[in-house]
Amino acid sequence: MISGRLYEYRRMSDQALISYAYNLKGEVEHSTQGEAEWVCPEEEFTRIVLEKLADEGTLDNPSLLYQEGSFGRVKYKITGFSISDPEDRILLATTVYSGELPPRRLVTDEIRSALIRAVNFYKCSCDGLHEKIEPSNTEASDLARRIYEMHDGIDVLHVVLLSDCNTGLGSLDVGETKDGTRVLVDIYGIEKLHRILGVGLSRDDIVLDFEEATGAAWPCLMTTYENADFDAYLTAIPGSILADIYEKYGTRVLELNVRAFLGVQGRQSVNAGLRRTIQEEPTRFIAYNNGIVATADQIDIDQHHNGILTIRALRGLQIVNGGQTTVSLHRARKRDKVPIDSIAVPAKIILVKHGGFDSMVLAVSRYANSQNTIQPADFSANDPFHVAIESLGFKLALHHNSILCHCPRESLRHQHQRGRRQRKPR
């Protein structure tokens, strides 16, 4: 059973895709013809697509940089880049542009060659490529130097392949480089560009595939109401999967989260408490933690004959509450080297079935993050000592100017005021 906003898209004809490809090529030709000097169509295609993906929020501030060459016997090529803040992730773009209409199929060897050359630029930069690049090519030399200087702190190398061809692939996890940097690959062929830029499904590439991640669809409970414009699914997601999602997509998966990440400075902060639970009591994480609230554009559900529901995949995932939990899990595994395989995180997943998605997500995010401030002293309110003192305050009486009075002592803030309001004569 497939539900969500992508259902209508799957019924669209191939003609819509071809029409988008013609329009995109028209943009490239118009830009190249308007220049006084000859402009490489592949470079102009890259510039247009990078700008559009940045405008949609799919890529974070990418810059055009066309650099191709050799370092010893190793060939490299990139067409763009982006460095995250903080500088623990780097994006390198590469492009395969054919200009053919209708779009042809990109063969596996072309994909592999383009990806290898992009990764090679990173590896060569780590080995001192900046010293071999022509001094006049300052932008490429500066990028290679930055990678050389900061590569020990880079956790993720994100390679993006842009193409006007059909690729049939979406994303790959190709493991790690020799220095331990994880390499993630996203392939933006014409079909994916059409979904994101043509149809407007800007979060279409943020996918959590349970079957791929765990080997099986994930059990869940569903709750809904008659004539409701949303469905809600309850489950418990392995902490390792949440860490993987954040490592792959970074803050994009938290774009609709109004709190994002507050930091882990100080042992008294909420995130420091999360870290202690992760490190010291991982099996109690599901009991201590409130979990996450997420929205999705599409949920692929299997309903079995015994009535059990399982989630195959989530598309367009956004964690609107629980960003601190997600980032803390990733940090604990990546920076603190703490195993998180035994951690499960309670999750509520909301699917908006009809229009009003943006307003629904905004409301979910606002209310899920609207909480009264809790002071540290509040956590000890129910300690036996405070409860006993409170009880004595109401039982013992004092004489003051011939007036019998009590000396109440509240264990919870504002408890006395609430009690007076409740006892006030009507």
SULKATA-V16348 format. One record per backbone hydrogen bond with DSSP energy under -0.5 kcal/mol. NH is the residue of the N-H (numbers start at 1). CO is the residue of the C=O. Records with the same first field share a line. If there is no record, write none. Layout:
NH->CO ; CO
This chain:
3->299
5->297
7->4
9->5
10->6
11->7 ; 8
12->9
16->13
17->13
18->14
19->15
20->16
21->17
22->18
23->19
24->20
25->21
26->22
27->23
28->24
29->25
30->26
31->27
32->28
33->29
34->30
35->32
44->40
45->41
46->42
47->43
48->44
49->45
50->46
51->47
52->48
53->49
54->50
55->51
56->52
57->54
58->53
59->53
61->59
63->81
65->79
67->65 ; 78
69->76
71->74
73->71
74->71
75->73
76->69
77->117
78->67
79->93
80->93
81->63
82->91
84->89
88->86
89->86
90->156
91->82
92->158
93->80
94->160
96->162
106->166
107->105
111->107
112->108
113->109
114->110
115->111
116->112
117->113
118->114
119->115
120->116
121->117
122->118
123->119
124->120
125->121
126->122
127->123
128->125
129->124
131->128
132->129
133->129
137->134
138->136
141->137
142->138
143->139
144->140
145->141
146->142
147->143
148->144
149->145
150->146
151->147
153->150
154->151
155->88 ; 153
156->88
157->182
158->90 ; 156
159->157 ; 184
160->92 ; 158
161->159 ; 186
162->94 ; 160
163->188
164->96
166->104
172->185
174->172 ; 183
177->181
180->177
182->155
183->175
184->157 ; 182
185->172
186->159
187->170
188->161 ; 186
189->187
190->165
193->189
194->190
195->191
196->192
197->193
198->193 ; 194
199->194
201->195
202->200
204->201
206->203
207->205
208->314
209->207
210->208 ; 312
211->312
213->209
214->210
215->210 ; 211
216->210
218->311
220->309
221->234
223->232
228->225
231->351
232->223
233->349
234->221
235->347
237->345
239->343
241->238
242->238
243->239
244->240
245->241
246->242
247->243
248->244
249->245
250->246
252->249
253->250
254->251
255->252
257->254
258->256
269->266
273->269
274->270
275->271
276->272
277->273
278->274
279->275
280->276
281->276 ; 277
284->281
285->282
287->284
288->284
289->285
292->346
293->321
294->348
295->318
296->350
297->315
298->315
299->3
300->313
301->1 ; 299
302->310
304->302 ; 308
307->304
309->220
310->302
311->218
312->300 ; 310
313->300
314->208
315->298
316->203 ; 206
317->206
318->295
319->253
320->293 ; 318
321->293
326->322
327->323
328->324
329->325
330->326
331->327
332->328
333->329
334->330
335->331
336->331
338->332
343->340
345->237
347->235
348->292
349->233
350->294 ; 348
351->231
352->296 ; 350
353->229 ; 351
354->229
360->356
361->357
362->358
363->359
364->360
365->361
366->362
367->363
368->364
369->365
370->367
371->369
375->373
378->375
379->375 ; 376
380->377
381->378
383->380
387->383
388->384
389->385
390->386
391->387
392->388
393->389
394->390
395->391
396->392
398->405
400->398 ; 403
403->400
405->398 ; 403
407->393 ; 396
415->412
418->414
419->415
420->416
421->417
422->418
423->419
424->420
